Amino acid sequence: MANYKVSLDDRYDLSQDHVFLTGTQAIVRLTLMQKERDRRAGLNTAGYVTG
């Protein structure tokens, strides 16, 4: 098993592959990741989370 250097600041750094998150942080990170994917595809989108 590989050891990874992980810090709490990695939670919103989209370049990090391994992060420890709470459920709320995971939802925020998911929306940031989708926004980045859309930007790379040339799309100007917005995110909306409800619940």
HUKA-V188997 format. One record per residue. PSI is psi as a letter, one per 30 degrees, with the letter a starting at -180 (999 if undefined). OMEGA is omega in whole degrees, 0 to 359 (NA if undefined). Layout:
BEGIN
psi,omega
PSI,OMEGA
PSI,OMEGA
END
This chain:
BEGIN
psi,omega
k,182
k,175
k,180
k,175
j,184
k,176
l,180
f,179
f,181
f,189
e,180
g,176
j,187
f,179
f,180
k,179
e,184
j,180
l,174
k,186
l,166
l,179
e,180
e,178
e,179
e,178
e,179
e,180
e,178
e,179
e,177
e,179
e,180
e,178
e,178
e,177
e,179
e,179
e,179
f,178
g,178
g,181
k,176
j,185
l,177
l,179
l,178
k,179
k,179
l,177
999,NA
END
